[in-house]
């Protein structure tokens, strides 16, 4: 086998976290020894990357040119940072995000003055996503125009990227369903149905949220598409508020029930007040393992029983 094929298989194995290795081993026995080699690489790589379940505490030294010190003890699930404009909510969030590498590593040298205490305490990686609220025009629209999709705003670009992740997610759960059904266990059919439940719930939630405008998600499509009054709509044709809620919920879904941190900076912008009230509950329903860290100015976001998870910036700041 040419070396580039071996490397391609190894990349596929790593990228899919080993999901396709078993199927390929059955279908292509001549490549079995190479797949075993790839599996070894995957095992070594993933074992070295011990991921945290959540963040227990954030500590920031010398914020605002050495004038402030931040120490924030976090809840396992929901954390809401509040305060007047200019007090530093987004600054704190951005400082933490910049302390993480693109892959989620948080070595002590990544950004001086930011320390994260996590659980388990020996983890050095964390899965995370970032949701920002501003539906501004694309800054590099010339290069993105080559994709041959009508993308106009930053939310459009986020949706385009999420579409790719959504396809990967469906492949992953499809493989798990097949494996479960082939297991021969007595409750295999029930377990397979449970695997597909989050996707179905995601679709039901969108249909419910978009009821008043008559939009429904097309469930027979692999990509996210909607029907409205007999027409087919791409997600880029939705309103800003609809795009925003779709970006948030789709981001949560494709994490596939992993433990991870969802950072959100004023996610309520463009959202109807009823959607704001349901936002945290919907996120936790789609993935109970997520830890939410968000900033907000909206009272509606905390109306469904989350007021005790609100932290004022002044309460975690020392001179």
C-alpha positions in Angstrom: 0.0 0.0 0.0 1.4 3.5 -0.9 2.4 5.5 2.1 -0.1 8.3 1.2 -2.9 5.8 1.5 -1.7 4.7 5.0 -1.5 8.3 6.1 -5.0 9.0 4.7 -6.4 6.1 6.6 -4.7 7.3 9.8 -6.1 10.8 9.3 -9.6 9.4 8.8 -9.3 7.2 11.8 -8.1 10.1 14.0 -10.6 12.6 12.6 -13.6 10.3 13.1 -12.2 9.1 16.5 -12.0 5.5 15.2 -15.7 5.3 14.2 -15.0 3.9 10.7 -12.1 1.6 11.6 -14.3 -1.4 12.5 -16.3 -1.3 9.3 -13.1 -0.9 7.2 -11.4 -3.7 9.0 -14.3 -6.1 8.0 -14.6 -4.8 4.4 -10.9 -4.5 3.6 -9.0 -7.4 5.4 -5.8 -6.8 3.4 -5.5 -3.5 5.0 -6.1 -4.8 8.5 -2.5 -4.5 9.7 -2.4 -0.9 8.6 -5.7 -0.2 10.4 -4.4 -1.8 13.6 -1.4 0.6 13.2 -3.8 3.5 12.8 -5.9 2.4 15.8 -2.8 2.4 17.9 -2.1 6.0 16.8 -5.6 7.0 17.7 -5.5 5.3 21.1 -2.2 7.0 21.9 -3.4 10.4 20.8 -6.7 10.3 22.6 -5.2 8.9 25.8 -2.6 11.7 25.9 -5.4 14.2 25.6 -7.3 14.0 28.9 -10.3 16.2 28.6 -12.0 18.1 31.5 -15.6 17.7 32.2 -16.1 21.3 33.3 -14.3 24.3 34.7 -14.5 24.7 38.5 -12.8 28.1 38.8 -11.4 31.0 36.6 -8.7 33.2 37.9 -7.3 36.2 36.0 -4.4 38.3 37.2 -3.7 41.9 36.2 -6.9 42.6 34.2 -7.0 46.1 32.8 -3.3 46.8 33.0 -2.8 45.3 36.4 -5.7 47.1 38.2 -8.0 44.2 38.9 -7.9 40.5 39.9 -10.7 38.1 39.0 -11.6 34.9 40.8 -14.8 33.2 39.7 -16.0 29.9 41.2 -18.3 28.2 38.6 -21.4 26.1 38.8 -21.2 22.7 37.0 -23.9 23.6 34.5 -25.0 27.3 34.3 -23.0 30.5 34.9 -24.3 33.9 34.0 -22.1 37.0 34.2 -23.9 40.3 34.6 -23.0 43.9 35.0 -23.4 47.4 33.5 -21.8 48.3 30.2 -18.1 48.6 30.3 -17.6 46.7 33.6 -15.7 43.9 31.8 -18.1 41.0 31.1 -16.9 40.4 27.5 -13.3 41.2 28.5 -13.3 38.4 31.0 -14.9 35.9 28.6 -12.5 36.8 25.8 -9.5 36.5 28.1 -10.5 33.0 29.0 -11.2 32.0 25.4 -7.8 33.4 24.3 -6.1 31.3 27.0 -7.2 28.1 25.2 -5.5 26.7 22.2 -7.6 26.0 19.1 -7.7 22.3 20.1 -8.7 23.1 23.7 -5.4 22.8 25.5 -4.8 25.2 28.4 -1.1 25.0 29.3 0.0 27.5 32.0 2.1 29.4 29.4 -0.6 29.9 26.9 -1.7 33.3 28.3 0.0 34.8 31.3 -2.3 35.5 34.2 -5.2 33.2 33.3 -5.6 30.0 35.3 -8.3 27.4 35.0 -9.2 24.9 37.7 -11.0 22.0 36.1 -12.5 18.6 36.9 -10.8 16.2 36.9 -7.9 18.3 38.0 -5.3 16.4 36.0 -7.0 17.2 32.6 -5.1 19.5 30.3 -7.6 19.8 27.5 -11.2 21.0 27.3 -13.8 20.9 24.6 -15.5 24.2 24.0 -17.6 26.3 21.6 -18.1 30.0 21.3 -21.3 31.8 20.4 -21.2 35.5 19.6 -24.3 37.5 18.8 -23.6 40.0 16.1 -24.9 39.3 12.6 -22.5 41.7 10.9 -21.5 41.5 7.2 -18.7 39.1 6.3 -15.3 40.7 6.4 -13.7 38.3 3.9 -16.6 37.8 1.6 -14.5 37.6 -1.6 -12.7 34.4 -0.6 -15.9 32.9 0.8 -17.8 33.6 -2.4 -15.8 30.8 -4.1 -17.8 28.3 -2.0 -20.8 28.9 -4.3 -23.2 29.4 -1.5 -25.0 32.7 -0.8 -23.3 33.8 2.4 -23.7 37.4 3.4 -23.2 37.6 7.2 -21.1 36.1 10.0 -24.1 34.0 11.1 -24.4 32.6 7.5 -20.7 31.6 7.7 -21.3 29.9 11.1 -24.3 28.1 9.7 -22.3 26.9 6.7 -19.6 25.5 8.9 -22.2 23.9 11.2 -23.8 22.2 8.2 -20.6 20.3 7.6 -20.5 19.3 11.3 -24.1 18.2 11.1 -23.3 15.8 8.3 -20.5 14.3 10.3 -22.7 14.0 13.4 -25.3 12.1 11.4 -22.7 9.7 10.1 -21.5 9.1 13.6 -24.9 8.4 15.1 -25.7 6.3 12.0 -22.6 4.1 12.6 -23.5 3.8 16.3 -27.1 2.8 15.5 -25.9 0.1 13.0 -23.4 -1.2 15.5 -26.1 -1.4 18.2 -28.6 -3.2 16.0 -26.0 -5.7 14.9 -25.0 -6.4 18.5 -27.8 -9.0 19.0 -28.7 -7.6 22.4 -32.4 -8.0 23.4 -32.9 -4.3 23.8 -30.9 -3.3 20.7 -33.8 -1.6 19.0 -34.6 0.5 22.1 -31.0 1.5 22.4 -30.8 2.5 18.8 -33.9 4.7 19.2 -32.2 6.4 22.1 -29.2 7.2 20.0 -31.3 9.0 17.5 -33.5 10.8 20.1 -31.4 14.0 20.4 -31.6 14.7 16.6 -35.3 14.1 16.7 -35.7 16.4 19.7 -33.6 19.1 17.9 -36.0 18.9 14.9 -39.1 19.0 17.2 -37.7 22.1 19.0 -37.1 24.0 15.8 -40.6 23.2 14.5 -42.0 24.4 17.8 -40.0 27.7 17.8 -40.8 28.5 14.2 -44.5 27.6 14.4 -45.8 31.2 14.2 -43.9 31.8 10.9 -45.0 28.4 9.4 -41.5 27.1 8.9 -40.8 23.4 9.4 -37.5 21.6 9.2 -37.3 19.1 6.3 -36.5 15.8 8.0 -35.8 13.8 4.8 -32.8 16.0 4.0 -29.3 15.4 5.2 -28.6 19.1 5.4 -30.6 21.7 7.4 -33.4 22.9 5.2 -36.9 24.3 5.9 -40.2 24.3 4.2 -42.5 27.4 4.3 -45.8 27.8 2.4 -44.7 25.2 -0.2 -41.2 26.7 -0.7 -37.9 25.2 0.3 -35.6 27.6 2.4 -31.9 27.4 3.1 -30.9 28.4 6.6 -29.2 31.5 5.1 -32.7 32.8 4.2 -34.0 32.9 7.8 -34.3 36.1 9.8 -31.4 37.1 12.1 -33.2 35.8 15.2 -34.0 32.5 13.6 -30.4 32.1 12.4 -29.1 32.9 15.9 -31.3 30.3 17.7 -30.4 27.8 15.0 -26.7 28.4 15.4 -26.9 27.9 19.2 -29.0 24.8 19.1 -27.1 23.2 16.2 -23.8 23.9 18.0 -25.1 22.1 21.0 -26.4 19.1 19.1 -23.3 18.3 17.0 -21.2 18.1 20.2 -23.1 14.8 20.6 -23.5 14.7 24.3 -19.8 15.3 25.1 -18.7 17.1 28.2 -17.8 20.6 27.0 -18.0 24.3 27.7 -20.3 26.6 25.8 -19.2 30.3 26.0 -21.9 32.8 24.9 -21.5 36.5 24.7 -24.9 38.2 24.9 -26.7 35.4 23.0 -30.1 37.2 23.5 -29.4 39.7 20.7 -32.1 39.3 17.9 -33.9 36.6 19.9 -37.6 37.0 20.7 -38.2 37.4 24.5 -40.0 34.0 24.7 -36.9 32.3 23.0 -34.7 34.1 25.5 -36.6 32.7 28.4 -36.3 29.1 27.0 -32.7 29.4 25.8 -30.9 27.8 28.8 -33.5 25.0 29.2 -33.3 24.1 25.5 -29.5 23.9 25.6 -29.5 21.6 28.6 -32.2 19.5 27.2 -30.1 18.8 24.0 -27.0 18.1 26.0 -27.2 17.7 29.8 -23.3 17.4 29.9 -22.7 21.0 28.7 -21.4 23.7 31.0 -22.8 27.2 30.0 -20.8 30.3 30.6 -22.5 33.4 29.3 -22.8 37.2 29.6 -26.1 38.9 29.3 -28.0 42.2 29.8 -31.4 40.5 29.4 -33.6 39.7 32.5 -35.6 37.3 30.3 -32.6 34.8 30.0 -32.8 34.1 33.7 -36.6 34.1 34.1 -37.0 30.3 34.1 -35.4 29.8 37.5 -31.8 30.8 36.8 -31.5 33.9 38.9 -29.4 32.1 41.5 -26.8 31.4 38.8 -26.1 35.1 38.1 -22.8 36.6 39.1 -22.0 40.3 39.1 -18.6 41.2 37.8 -18.0 43.4 40.9 -18.6 40.3 43.1 -15.6 38.4 41.6 -13.3 41.4 41.3 -10.6 42.5 43.7 -8.5 45.7 43.4 
